[in-house]
């Protein structure tokens, strides 16, 4: 892995850690618990992976078939 990739991964990891810290701090200060809404929870849990799968499927390209065997 190149140093630029390490820097990129480190930056992304730091941003995720910062966001997680901010969300945890906000959760401690929230006045009352939020009601659980199953449809919203399912959308938040399943939505991002399904969107990522859709992007991968739309961009996936198979290499052209060769004339011969392997």
LOMI-259861 format. One record per residue: residue in one letter; residue number from 1; x, y, z of N, C-alpha, C, O, CB in turn. Coordinates in nm, 2 decimals. Glycine has a CB too. Example, Ala and Ser with C-alpha at 12.3 -4.5 7.8 and 13.67 -1.06 7.14 Angstrom:
2
MIBA setor vexpa  neast nnorth    nup caeast canorth   caup  ceast cnorth    cup  oeast onorth    oup cbeast cbnorth   cbup
MIBA     a     1   1.32  -0.57   0.78   1.23   -0.45   0.78   1.32  -0.33   0.78   1.42  -0.33   0.85   1.13   -0.45   0.90
MIBA     s     2   1.28  -0.22   0.71   1.37   -0.11   0.71   1.29   0.00   0.79   1.34   0.11   0.80   1.41   -0.06   0.57
% end
This chain:
70
MIBA setor vexpa  neast nnorth    nup caeast canorth   caup  ceast cnorth    cup  oeast onorth    oup cbeast cbnorth   cbup
MIBA     x     1   0.08  -0.12   0.00   0.00    0.00   0.00   0.09   0.12   0.00   0.19   0.13   0.07  -0.10    0.00   0.12
MIBA     x     2   0.05   0.22  -0.08   0.14    0.34  -0.09   0.11   0.43   0.03   0.00   0.43   0.09   0.11    0.41  -0.22
MIBA     x     3   0.20   0.52   0.06   0.18    0.62   0.17   0.06   0.71   0.15  -0.01   0.74   0.24   0.30    0.71   0.18
MIBA     x     4   0.03   0.74   0.02  -0.09    0.82   0.00  -0.22   0.75   0.03  -0.32   0.81   0.08  -0.10    0.87  -0.15
MIBA     x     5  -0.22   0.62   0.01  -0.34    0.53   0.05  -0.35   0.53   0.20  -0.46   0.53   0.25  -0.33    0.39  -0.02
MIBA     x     6  -0.24   0.51   0.27  -0.24    0.51   0.41  -0.30   0.64   0.47  -0.38   0.64   0.56  -0.10    0.48   0.47
MIBA     x     7  -0.26   0.75   0.41  -0.31    0.88   0.45  -0.45   0.89   0.42  -0.53   0.95   0.51  -0.23    0.99   0.38
MIBA     x     8  -0.50   0.84   0.31  -0.64    0.85   0.27  -0.72   0.77   0.37  -0.83   0.81   0.42  -0.66    0.80   0.13
MIBA     x     9  -0.68   0.64   0.40  -0.75    0.56   0.49  -0.75   0.62   0.63  -0.85   0.61   0.70  -0.69    0.41   0.49
MIBA     x    10  -0.64   0.67   0.67  -0.63    0.74   0.80  -0.72   0.85   0.82  -0.79   0.87   0.92  -0.49    0.78   0.83
MIBA     x    11  -0.73   0.93   0.71  -0.83    1.05   0.71  -0.97   1.00   0.72  -1.05   1.06   0.80  -0.81    1.13   0.58
MIBA     x    12  -1.01   0.90   0.65  -1.14    0.84   0.65  -1.17   0.78   0.79  -1.28   0.80   0.84  -1.16    0.74   0.54
MIBA     x    13  -1.08   0.71   0.84  -1.09    0.65   0.97  -1.11   0.76   1.08  -1.20   0.74   1.17  -0.97    0.56   1.01
MIBA     x    14  -1.03   0.86   1.07  -1.04    0.97   1.17  -1.18   1.04   1.16  -1.24   1.08   1.26  -0.93    1.08   1.15
MIBA     x    15  -1.23   1.06   1.04  -1.36    1.13   1.02  -1.47   1.04   1.08  -1.56   1.09   1.14  -1.39    1.15   0.87
MIBA     x    16  -1.46   0.91   1.06  -1.56    0.81   1.11  -1.55   0.81   1.27  -1.66   0.81   1.33  -1.54    0.67   1.06
MIBA     x    17  -1.43   0.82   1.32  -1.42    0.82   1.47  -1.47   0.95   1.53  -1.54   0.95   1.63  -1.27    0.81   1.51
MIBA     x    18  -1.45   1.06   1.46  -1.50    1.19   1.50  -1.66   1.19   1.50  -1.72   1.24   1.59  -1.45    1.31   1.42
MIBA     x    19  -1.71   1.14   1.39  -1.86    1.14   1.38  -1.92   1.05   1.49  -2.02   1.08   1.55  -1.90    1.08   1.24
MIBA     x    20  -1.85   0.93   1.52  -1.90    0.84   1.62  -1.89   0.91   1.76  -1.99   0.89   1.84  -1.82    0.71   1.62
MIBA     x    21  -1.79   0.98   1.78  -1.77    1.06   1.91  -1.88   1.16   1.93  -1.94   1.18   2.03  -1.64    1.12   1.92
MIBA     x    22  -1.91   1.24   1.82  -2.01    1.34   1.82  -2.15   1.28   1.85  -2.23   1.33   1.92  -2.01    1.42   1.70
MIBA     x    23  -2.18   1.17   1.78  -2.31    1.10   1.80  -2.32   1.05   1.94  -2.43   1.06   2.00  -2.33    0.99   1.70
MIBA     x    24  -2.22   0.99   2.00  -2.22    0.94   2.13  -2.24   1.05   2.23  -2.32   1.04   2.33  -2.09    0.86   2.17
MIBA     x    25  -2.18   1.16   2.21  -2.19    1.28   2.30  -2.34   1.34   2.29  -2.40   1.37   2.39  -2.09    1.39   2.27
MIBA     x    26  -2.39   1.34   2.17  -2.53    1.39   2.15  -2.63   1.29   2.22  -2.73   1.34   2.27  -2.56    1.40   2.00
MIBA     x    27  -2.60   1.16   2.21  -2.69    1.07   2.27  -2.69   1.08   2.43  -2.79   1.05   2.49  -2.64    0.93   2.24
MIBA     x    28  -2.58   1.12   2.49  -2.58    1.14   2.63  -2.65   1.26   2.67  -2.71   1.26   2.78  -2.43    1.15   2.68
MIBA     x    29  -2.66   1.36   2.59  -2.73    1.48   2.62  -2.88   1.49   2.58  -2.95   1.58   2.61  -2.66    1.60   2.56
MIBA     x    30  -2.92   1.38   2.51  -3.06    1.38   2.46  -3.16   1.38   2.57  -3.14   1.30   2.66  -3.08    1.26   2.36
MIBA     x    31  -3.26   1.46   2.58  -3.35    1.47   2.69  -3.43   1.34   2.72  -3.45   1.31   2.84  -3.45    1.58   2.67
MIBA     x    32  -3.48   1.27   2.62  -3.56    1.15   2.64  -3.53   1.05   2.53  -3.49   1.09   2.42  -3.71    1.19   2.65
MIBA     x    33  -3.55   0.92   2.56  -3.53    0.82   2.45  -3.62   0.84   2.34  -3.74   0.88   2.35  -3.55    0.68   2.51
MIBA     x    34  -3.57   0.81   2.22  -3.65    0.82   2.10  -3.73   0.69   2.08  -3.68   0.58   2.11  -3.57    0.84   1.97
MIBA     x    35  -3.86   0.69   2.04  -3.93    0.57   2.01  -3.87   0.49   1.89  -3.83   0.55   1.79  -4.08    0.60   1.99
MIBA     x    36  -3.87   0.36   1.91  -3.82    0.28   1.80  -3.93   0.26   1.69  -4.04   0.22   1.72  -3.77    0.14   1.85
MIBA     x    37  -3.89   0.30   1.57  -3.99    0.28   1.46  -3.92   0.18   1.37  -3.83   0.21   1.30  -4.01    0.42   1.38
MIBA     x    38  -3.98   0.06   1.36  -3.92   -0.05   1.29  -3.89  -0.02   1.14  -3.79  -0.06   1.09  -4.01   -0.17   1.29
MIBA     x    39  -3.98   0.05   1.07  -3.96    0.08   0.93  -3.84   0.17   0.91  -3.76   0.16   0.82  -4.09    0.15   0.87
MIBA     x    40  -3.83   0.27   1.00  -3.71    0.36   0.99  -3.58   0.29   1.02  -3.48   0.31   0.96  -3.73    0.48   1.09
MIBA     x    41  -3.58   0.20   1.13  -3.46    0.13   1.16  -3.42   0.04   1.04  -3.31   0.03   1.01  -3.49    0.04   1.29
MIBA     x    42  -3.52  -0.03   0.98  -3.49   -0.12   0.87  -3.43  -0.04   0.75  -3.34  -0.08   0.69  -3.62   -0.19   0.82
MIBA     x    43  -3.49   0.08   0.73  -3.44    0.16   0.62  -3.30   0.21   0.64  -3.21   0.21   0.55  -3.53    0.28   0.60
MIBA     x    44  -3.27   0.25   0.77  -3.13    0.29   0.80  -3.03   0.18   0.80  -2.91   0.20   0.77  -3.13    0.36   0.94
MIBA     x    45  -3.07   0.06   0.84  -2.98   -0.05   0.84  -2.96  -0.11   0.70  -2.85  -0.15   0.67  -3.03   -0.16   0.94
MIBA     x    46  -3.07  -0.13   0.63  -3.06   -0.20   0.50  -3.03  -0.10   0.38  -2.98  -0.14   0.28  -3.18   -0.27   0.47
MIBA     x    47  -3.07   0.03   0.40  -3.06    0.12   0.29  -2.92   0.14   0.23  -2.90   0.12   0.11  -3.11    0.25   0.33
MIBA     x    48  -2.82   0.17   0.31  -2.68    0.20   0.26  -2.62   0.07   0.19  -2.56   0.09   0.08  -2.59    0.24   0.37
MIBA     x    49  -2.63  -0.05   0.25  -2.58   -0.16   0.18  -2.65  -0.19   0.04  -2.58  -0.23  -0.05  -2.58   -0.29   0.26
MIBA     x    50  -2.78  -0.17   0.04  -2.85   -0.19  -0.08  -2.81  -0.09  -0.19  -2.80  -0.12  -0.31  -3.00   -0.19  -0.06
MIBA     x    51  -2.80   0.04  -0.15  -2.75    0.14  -0.24  -2.61   0.11  -0.29  -2.58   0.13  -0.41  -2.76    0.28  -0.17
MIBA     x    52  -2.52   0.07  -0.21  -2.39    0.03  -0.25  -2.39  -0.09  -0.35  -2.32  -0.08  -0.45  -2.30    0.00  -0.13
MIBA     x    53  -2.47  -0.19  -0.32  -2.49   -0.30  -0.41  -2.54  -0.25  -0.55  -2.49  -0.30  -0.65  -2.58   -0.41  -0.35
MIBA     x    54  -2.63  -0.16  -0.55  -2.69   -0.11  -0.67  -2.58  -0.04  -0.75  -2.57  -0.05  -0.87  -2.80   -0.02  -0.64
MIBA     x    55  -2.50   0.04  -0.68  -2.39    0.12  -0.75  -2.29   0.02  -0.81  -2.25   0.04  -0.92  -2.32    0.21  -0.65
MIBA     x    56  -2.25  -0.08  -0.73  -2.16   -0.18  -0.78  -2.22  -0.26  -0.91  -2.15  -0.27  -1.01  -2.12   -0.28  -0.67
MIBA     x    57  -2.34  -0.30  -0.90  -2.41   -0.37  -1.01  -2.41  -0.28  -1.14  -2.40  -0.33  -1.25  -2.54   -0.42  -0.97
MIBA     x    58  -2.44  -0.15  -1.12  -2.46   -0.06  -1.23  -2.32  -0.03  -1.30  -2.31  -0.01  -1.42  -2.52    0.07  -1.19
MIBA     x    59  -2.21  -0.03  -1.22  -2.08    0.00  -1.27  -2.00  -0.12  -1.31  -1.89  -0.11  -1.37  -2.00    0.08  -1.17
MIBA     x    60  -2.05  -0.24  -1.27  -1.97   -0.36  -1.30  -1.96  -0.39  -1.45  -2.07  -0.39  -1.52  -2.03   -0.48  -1.22
MIBA     x    61  -1.84  -0.42  -1.50  -1.83   -0.45  -1.64  -1.74  -0.58  -1.65  -1.64  -0.59  -1.58  -1.76   -0.33  -1.71
MIBA     x    62  -1.79  -0.67  -1.72  -1.72   -0.80  -1.74  -1.62  -0.77  -1.86  -1.64  -0.70  -1.95  -1.81   -0.91  -1.78
MIBA     x    63  -1.50  -0.83  -1.85  -1.40   -0.82  -1.95  -1.46  -0.88  -2.08  -1.54  -0.98  -2.07  -1.27   -0.88  -1.91
MIBA     x    64  -1.41  -0.84  -2.20  -1.46   -0.90  -2.32  -1.41  -1.04  -2.33  -1.30  -1.08  -2.29  -1.41   -0.82  -2.44
MIBA     x    65  -1.50  -1.12  -2.39  -1.47   -1.27  -2.41  -1.35  -1.28  -2.51  -1.35  -1.22  -2.62  -1.59   -1.35  -2.45
MIBA     x    66  -1.26  -1.37  -2.48  -1.15   -1.40  -2.57  -1.19  -1.50  -2.67  -1.30  -1.56  -2.66  -1.03   -1.45  -2.49
MIBA     x    67  -1.12  -1.51  -2.78  -1.15   -1.60  -2.89  -1.12  -1.74  -2.84  -1.19  -1.84  -2.88  -1.07   -1.57  -3.01
MIBA     x    68  -1.01  -1.77  -2.77  -0.97   -1.90  -2.73  -1.01  -1.93  -2.59  -1.09  -1.86  -2.52  -0.83   -1.92  -2.75
MIBA     x    69  -0.95  -2.04  -2.54  -0.97   -2.08  -2.40  -0.88  -2.00  -2.31  -0.83  -1.89  -2.34  -0.94   -2.23  -2.38
MIBA     x    70  -0.85  -2.05  -2.19  -0.77   -1.98  -2.10  -0.63  -1.97  -2.14  -0.54  -1.92  -2.07  -0.77   -2.04  -1.96
% end
